[in-house]
Amino acid sequence: MKRKNWFWNIVIVLTFVGCILAFVLHYKNWSKFEEGSFQIASGIYKQRIPVEEIDEVLMVQKLPKMQRKNGFSWLAKEKGVFIDSLTQRKTYVFVDDLWQQKLQLKHHDSLVLYLNFTDSLKTQEVFDKLSLAIK
């Protein structure tokens, strides 16, 4: 007797492929400087900030207390949109390693973005480029 499990086999394979694709897209932060702007992306979370709108770039050791609006935390990764507990403002977080220093970008007068990369040298390189660009 031949069973017709092809439908469920396709569903399982598509689910597995979708999970692998989501993992690959969110695995690390992707950044680039292009046409006078700084772009950072990790999966579905993306930000494009014109360099002239960046007010301040700092290195910070830890993130402030925030409440997750959407996003995820897994091991030492923290990504998504959060609400700052003190200011109640939307904050974007692109952190690949919570144990390393993070960049804090203040832009458009009051918006904040935190980011770092798994490679601390890459984080330092982006910090140097942004610091030079806003002067």
Secondary structure, 3 states (H helix, E strand, C coil): CCCCCHHHHHHHHHHHHHHHHHHHHHCCCEEEEECCEEEEEECCEEEEEEHHHEEEEEEECCCCCEEEEEEEEECCEEEEEEEECCCCCEEEEEECCCCCCEEEEEECCCEEEEEECCCHHHHHHHHHHHHHHHC
